[in-house]
């Protein structure tokens, strides 16, 4: 889900689930950090 223009409405619409985050390199990093801090998610 790549949007070139990111206005506040589309920011709100941005999906934030675990699977969605796993789809990008940055998101995987977030999940990894999450796992490190809180054991498993």
C-alpha positions as CSV (number, residue, x, y, z in Angstrom):
1,X,0.0,0.0,0.0
2,X,2.1,2.9,-1.3
3,X,0.6,6.3,-1.5
4,X,2.6,9.1,-2.9
5,X,0.5,11.8,-1.3
6,X,0.0,11.3,2.4
7,X,-2.6,13.7,3.8
8,X,-4.1,13.3,7.3
9,X,-7.1,11.3,6.0
10,X,-4.9,8.7,4.3
11,X,-2.7,8.7,7.4
12,X,-5.7,7.6,9.4
13,X,-6.6,5.0,6.8
14,X,-3.1,3.5,6.9
15,X,-3.3,-0.1,8.1
16,X,-1.4,-0.9,11.2
17,X,-1.8,-4.7,11.8
18,X,1.0,-7.1,12.3
19,X,0.7,-8.7,8.9
20,X,0.7,-5.3,7.2
21,X,3.9,-4.3,9.0
22,X,5.5,-7.6,8.1
23,X,5.2,-6.7,4.4
24,X,7.8,-3.9,4.5
25,X,11.4,-3.9,5.6
26,X,10.7,-1.0,8.0
27,X,7.6,-2.7,9.4
28,X,9.6,-5.9,10.1
29,X,12.0,-3.8,12.0
30,X,9.1,-2.4,14.1
31,X,7.8,-5.9,14.8
32,X,11.3,-7.1,15.7
33,X,11.7,-4.2,18.2
34,X,8.2,-5.0,19.6
35,X,9.1,-8.6,20.1
36,X,12.4,-7.7,21.8
37,X,10.8,-5.4,24.2
38,X,7.7,-7.4,25.1
39,X,8.7,-11.0,24.6
40,X,6.4,-12.3,21.9
41,X,3.8,-9.8,20.5
